[in-house]
Amino acid sequence: MLELRRLRLLRELNIRGTIAEVADALSYSPSSVSQQLSQLESETGVELLRRTGRTLKLTPQAQILVAHTEELLDSMERAEADLAATMSTVSGTVRLAVFQTAMLALMPPVLRELREEYPALRVEMSQQEPADALNETSSRTFDLVVAEQYSGHSAPHYGNLDRRVLTHDPIRLALPARGAEGNAGFDRVRNLEHAKSLPWVAEPEGAASRHWALQACRLAGFEPDLRYETADLQAHVQLVASGNAVAMLPELVLRDHRDSLRTVDLPGAPKRTIFTAMRHSSLQSPAIRAVRKSLHAQPGMSDASNLAILATPADFDTVEYVTK
């Protein structure tokens, strides 16, 4: 009889690529992971891992086991969800991954509502970059993710995740409020092209928002002077409000800073798509459904029970599918 715990280690190695990363993800020691995989090889009587240089490759037989492990984990998760649905109280722990804007703008009222309505429910929240959060939700590190998608810069699609559009969030050019001493150059900006000689703040290299903002500036005919770089959008707000930079910011960030900022509409009225995603096998989980429902019930968000807002390729412009 094969042991599911060892099968899961093999599956994690297929996802993460190295023993060290598997050990880190599951809080094991690397030697323990290696021992368990060696024992799995002994139990199956076939070669599961083949060393190529310094890397381990899964054999075709190992890939067969990984596919069956996925089915087993899905079946167990559906069984747990069905069992939980028979209970009169929504309880348990939901592991939630969110990006910074969602954590600041959406989660405080959601967490309060959940605490009041479901006192036996525990929500554990972690700030994660959307691409990483989607991968980890697919891999079962998280149960639910709130992620973002910029036009023309697709976040990965995973076949085992159910995506629902939460909202389409407008993006605008943010500038300091008019009239402050020394801000004459900012005060003259009426459109994106007028900002070409001003200093900019953007997220670090690799962020979808930075890629998107660069493309928008280049399409407008200039290369922005990216003088400041930070992943903290609240720092973006402070740099803009103090007259040190301009930035492209979404409505969820801008809405609490109307007094210190002014905005200029961008060509094409661009929006980012914010969505929730959870595994298909956990769709009937009362706990995860409660958290997702509360998110979608917030003012300006889409109703999670409305199948019409199921995320489709049209919502994301370019679709990159990742199969597992």
Secondary structure, 3 states (H helix, E strand, C coil): CCCHHHHHHHHHHHHHCCHHHHHHHHCCCHHHHHHHHHHHHHHHCCCCEEEECCEEEECHHHHHHHHHHHHHHHHHHHHHHHHHHCCCCCCEEEEEEECHHHHHHCHHHHHHHHHHHCCCEEEEEEECCHHHHHHHHHCCCCCEEEEEEECCECCEEECCEEEEEEEEEEEEEEEECCCCCCCHHHHCCCCHHHHCCCEEEECCCCCHHHHHHHHHHHHCCCCCEEEEECCCHHHHHHHHHCCCCEEEEEHHHHCCCCCCEEEECCCCCCEEEEEEEEEHHHCCCHHHHHHHHHHHCCCCCCCCCCHHHECCHHHHCCCEEECC
